[in-house]
Amino acid sequence: MSHQQHTDELATQEQYIAALRSFDWSFEYTEDQRVYKRAQAELARLRQMQVHLDPTGEIWMAQKPADIGLFPHVANPQALGGGAK
């Protein structure tokens, strides 16, 4: 991996972490359909990022509130202690 590719990946990983931190993890409880649909679209984008930048789901799990059941998509969900949903 070149230095530029590594730098680009780190920047993208930083963006992924920032997006996870700012995500409305409790969106499923909203009564506003606009908020719900917007959060669903953002969740789909986060899941796409997760597959490429966080294949083990470790970053996702570190940023997700413990009481929220949105698990990352991983090859071995038992390793995360809950399973992919």
CNS distance restraints for C-alpha pairs under 8 A (distance, minus, plus):
assign (resid   1 and name CA) (resid   5 and name CA) 6.12 0.50 0.50
assign (resid   1 and name CA) (resid   6 and name CA) 6.47 0.50 0.50
assign (resid   2 and name CA) (resid   6 and name CA) 6.26 0.50 0.50
assign (resid   3 and name CA) (resid   7 and name CA) 6.10 0.50 0.50
assign (resid   4 and name CA) (resid   8 and name CA) 6.03 0.50 0.50
assign (resid   5 and name CA) (resid   9 and name CA) 6.06 0.50 0.50
assign (resid   6 and name CA) (resid  10 and name CA) 6.17 0.50 0.50
assign (resid   7 and name CA) (resid  11 and name CA) 6.20 0.50 0.50
assign (resid   8 and name CA) (resid  12 and name CA) 6.13 0.50 0.50
assign (resid   9 and name CA) (resid  13 and name CA) 5.96 0.50 0.50
assign (resid   9 and name CA) (resid  53 and name CA) 7.90 0.50 0.50
assign (resid  10 and name CA) (resid  14 and name CA) 6.01 0.50 0.50
assign (resid  11 and name CA) (resid  15 and name CA) 6.23 0.50 0.50
assign (resid  12 and name CA) (resid  16 and name CA) 6.14 0.50 0.50
assign (resid  12 and name CA) (resid  53 and name CA) 7.94 0.50 0.50
assign (resid  13 and name CA) (resid  17 and name CA) 6.21 0.50 0.50
assign (resid  13 and name CA) (resid  53 and name CA) 6.27 0.50 0.50
assign (resid  14 and name CA) (resid  18 and name CA) 6.14 0.50 0.50
assign (resid  15 and name CA) (resid  19 and name CA) 6.06 0.50 0.50
assign (resid  16 and name CA) (resid  20 and name CA) 6.20 0.50 0.50
assign (resid  16 and name CA) (resid  46 and name CA) 7.24 0.50 0.50
assign (resid  16 and name CA) (resid  49 and name CA) 6.75 0.50 0.50
assign (resid  16 and name CA) (resid  50 and name CA) 7.78 0.50 0.50
assign (resid  16 and name CA) (resid  53 and name CA) 7.86 0.50 0.50
assign (resid  17 and name CA) (resid  21 and name CA) 6.16 0.50 0.50
assign (resid  17 and name CA) (resid  59 and name CA) 7.30 0.50 0.50
assign (resid  17 and name CA) (resid  60 and name CA) 7.94 0.50 0.50
assign (resid  17 and name CA) (resid  63 and name CA) 7.54 0.50 0.50
assign (resid  18 and name CA) (resid  22 and name CA) 6.23 0.50 0.50
assign (resid  19 and name CA) (resid  23 and name CA) 5.95 0.50 0.50
assign (resid  19 and name CA) (resid  46 and name CA) 7.47 0.50 0.50
assign (resid  20 and name CA) (resid  46 and name CA) 7.32 0.50 0.50
assign (resid  20 and name CA) (resid  60 and name CA) 7.08 0.50 0.50
assign (resid  20 and name CA) (resid  63 and name CA) 6.23 0.50 0.50
assign (resid  20 and name CA) (resid  64 and name CA) 7.36 0.50 0.50
assign (resid  21 and name CA) (resid  63 and name CA) 6.10 0.50 0.50
assign (resid  21 and name CA) (resid  64 and name CA) 7.84 0.50 0.50
assign (resid  23 and name CA) (resid  39 and name CA) 7.79 0.50 0.50
assign (resid  23 and name CA) (resid  42 and name CA) 7.80 0.50 0.50
assign (resid  24 and name CA) (resid  39 and name CA) 6.97 0.50 0.50
assign (resid  25 and name CA) (resid  64 and name CA) 7.38 0.50 0.50
assign (resid  25 and name CA) (resid  65 and name CA) 7.49 0.50 0.50
assign (resid  25 and name CA) (resid  68 and name CA) 6.96 0.50 0.50
assign (resid  26 and name CA) (resid  30 and name CA) 7.69 0.50 0.50
assign (resid  26 and name CA) (resid  68 and name CA) 7.42 0.50 0.50
assign (resid  27 and name CA) (resid  35 and name CA) 7.22 0.50 0.50
assign (resid  27 and name CA) (resid  36 and name CA) 5.89 0.50 0.50
assign (resid  27 and name CA) (resid  39 and name CA) 6.41 0.50 0.50
assign (resid  28 and name CA) (resid  36 and name CA) 6.60 0.50 0.50
assign (resid  30 and name CA) (resid  35 and name CA) 7.14 0.50 0.50
assign (resid  30 and name CA) (resid  36 and name CA) 6.54 0.50 0.50
assign (resid  31 and name CA) (resid  36 and name CA) 7.80 0.50 0.50
assign (resid  32 and name CA) (resid  36 and name CA) 6.34 0.50 0.50
assign (resid  33 and name CA) (resid  37 and name CA) 6.00 0.50 0.50
assign (resid  34 and name CA) (resid  38 and name CA) 6.07 0.50 0.50
assign (resid  35 and name CA) (resid  39 and name CA) 6.09 0.50 0.50
assign (resid  36 and name CA) (resid  40 and name CA) 6.12 0.50 0.50
assign (resid  37 and name CA) (resid  41 and name CA) 6.27 0.50 0.50
assign (resid  38 and name CA) (resid  42 and name CA) 6.29 0.50 0.50
assign (resid  39 and name CA) (resid  43 and name CA) 5.96 0.50 0.50
assign (resid  40 and name CA) (resid  44 and name CA) 6.25 0.50 0.50
assign (resid  41 and name CA) (resid  45 and name CA) 6.36 0.50 0.50
assign (resid  42 and name CA) (resid  46 and name CA) 6.14 0.50 0.50
assign (resid  43 and name CA) (resid  47 and name CA) 6.11 0.50 0.50
assign (resid  44 and name CA) (resid  48 and name CA) 6.33 0.50 0.50
assign (resid  45 and name CA) (resid  49 and name CA) 6.31 0.50 0.50
assign (resid  46 and name CA) (resid  50 and name CA) 5.98 0.50 0.50
assign (resid  47 and name CA) (resid  51 and name CA) 6.33 0.50 0.50
assign (resid  47 and name CA) (resid  72 and name CA) 6.98 0.50 0.50
assign (resid  47 and name CA) (resid  73 and name CA) 7.29 0.50 0.50
assign (resid  48 and name CA) (resid  52 and name CA) 6.85 0.50 0.50
assign (resid  49 and name CA) (resid  53 and name CA) 5.82 0.50 0.50
assign (resid  49 and name CA) (resid  54 and name CA) 7.47 0.50 0.50
assign (resid  50 and name CA) (resid  54 and name CA) 4.67 0.50 0.50
assign (resid  50 and name CA) (resid  55 and name CA) 6.19 0.50 0.50
assign (resid  50 and name CA) (resid  57 and name CA) 6.97 0.50 0.50
assign (resid  50 and name CA) (resid  60 and name CA) 7.40 0.50 0.50
assign (resid  50 and name CA) (resid  72 and name CA) 7.23 0.50 0.50
assign (resid  50 and name CA) (resid  73 and name CA) 7.72 0.50 0.50
assign (resid  51 and name CA) (resid  55 and name CA) 5.03 0.50 0.50
assign (resid  51 and name CA) (resid  73 and name CA) 7.06 0.50 0.50
assign (resid  51 and name CA) (resid  74 and name CA) 7.77 0.50 0.50
assign (resid  54 and name CA) (resid  58 and name CA) 6.75 0.50 0.50
assign (resid  54 and name CA) (resid  59 and name CA) 6.32 0.50 0.50
assign (resid  54 and name CA) (resid  60 and name CA) 7.36 0.50 0.50
assign (resid  55 and name CA) (resid  73 and name CA) 7.81 0.50 0.50
assign (resid  55 and name CA) (resid  74 and name CA) 6.22 0.50 0.50
assign (resid  56 and name CA) (resid  74 and name CA) 5.86 0.50 0.50
assign (resid  56 and name CA) (resid  75 and name CA) 7.70 0.50 0.50
assign (resid  57 and name CA) (resid  61 and name CA) 6.14 0.50 0.50
assign (resid  57 and name CA) (resid  72 and name CA) 5.47 0.50 0.50
assign (resid  57 and name CA) (resid  73 and name CA) 7.10 0.50 0.50
assign (resid  57 and name CA) (resid  74 and name CA) 6.38 0.50 0.50
assign (resid  57 and name CA) (resid  80 and name CA) 7.70 0.50 0.50
assign (resid  58 and name CA) (resid  62 and name CA) 6.17 0.50 0.50
assign (resid  58 and name CA) (resid  80 and name CA) 7.99 0.50 0.50
assign (resid  59 and name CA) (resid  63 and name CA) 6.35 0.50 0.50
assign (resid  60 and name CA) (resid  64 and name CA) 5.99 0.50 0.50
assign (resid  60 and name CA) (resid  71 and name CA) 7.79 0.50 0.50
assign (resid  60 and name CA) (resid  72 and name CA) 6.47 0.50 0.50
assign (resid  61 and name CA) (resid  65 and name CA) 7.95 0.50 0.50
assign (resid  61 and name CA) (resid  71 and name CA) 7.32 0.50 0.50
assign (resid  61 and name CA) (resid  72 and name CA) 7.51 0.50 0.50
assign (resid  61 and name CA) (resid  80 and name CA) 7.83 0.50 0.50
assign (resid  64 and name CA) (resid  68 and name CA) 6.96 0.50 0.50
assign (resid  64 and name CA) (resid  70 and name CA) 7.87 0.50 0.50
assign (resid  69 and name CA) (resid  85 and name CA) 7.61 0.50 0.50
assign (resid  70 and name CA) (resid  84 and name CA) 7.64 0.50 0.50
assign (resid  70 and name CA) (resid  85 and name CA) 6.27 0.50 0.50
assign (resid  71 and name CA) (resid  82 and name CA) 7.55 0.50 0.50
assign (resid  71 and name CA) (resid  83 and name CA) 6.66 0.50 0.50
assign (resid  71 and name CA) (resid  84 and name CA) 5.00 0.50 0.50
assign (resid  71 and name CA) (resid  85 and name CA) 5.70 0.50 0.50
assign (resid  72 and name CA) (resid  84 and name CA) 5.81 0.50 0.50
assign (resid  72 and name CA) (resid  85 and name CA) 7.44 0.50 0.50
assign (resid  73 and name CA) (resid  77 and name CA) 7.58 0.50 0.50
assign (resid  73 and name CA) (resid  84 and name CA) 5.43 0.50 0.50
assign (resid  73 and name CA) (resid  85 and name CA) 7.50 0.50 0.50
assign (resid  74 and name CA) (resid  84 and name CA) 6.89 0.50 0.50
assign (resid  76 and name CA) (resid  80 and name CA) 7.74 0.50 0.50
assign (resid  76 and name CA) (resid  83 and name CA) 7.97 0.50 0.50
assign (resid  77 and name CA) (resid  81 and name CA) 7.00 0.50 0.50
assign (resid  77 and name CA) (resid  82 and name CA) 6.60 0.50 0.50
assign (resid  77 and name CA) (resid  83 and name CA) 4.22 0.50 0.50
assign (resid  77 and name CA) (resid  84 and name CA) 5.62 0.50 0.50
assign (resid  78 and name CA) (resid  82 and name CA) 6.13 0.50 0.50
assign (resid  78 and name CA) (resid  83 and name CA) 5.65 0.50 0.50
